[in-house]
Amino acid sequence: MFLEALGSAVLGLALAWAAAHRLPHRLPVRRLVLPTGAAGGLFGAFLTHTALGSAGFLPVMLGAAAVAAASVSLLLRPAGRLRHHHSATV
């Protein structure tokens, strides 16, 4: 169980680092992104382990990766400015 926790935290941290490296213009500072990924990985491992029981290491890591990716994706900002269409009646 310790290896699941450690592996899920490292996996979440790696996913967050990759996202911060690839999309720095759409994410806030790394000091927020990296802990979010690690916490998402830990929570995903806990959630998967609770739901599936002793299903094995791989399903728990898949659940950790899914929740870590979802957590980091919540930090994404829109890519460009929103375009406002002006109507002719205004």
ABEGO torsion letter per residue (X at the ends): XAAAAAAAAAAAAAAAAAAAAABAAABBBAAAAAAAAAAAAAAAAAAAAAAAEBAEAAAAAAAAAAAAAAAAAAABBBABBBBBBBBAAX
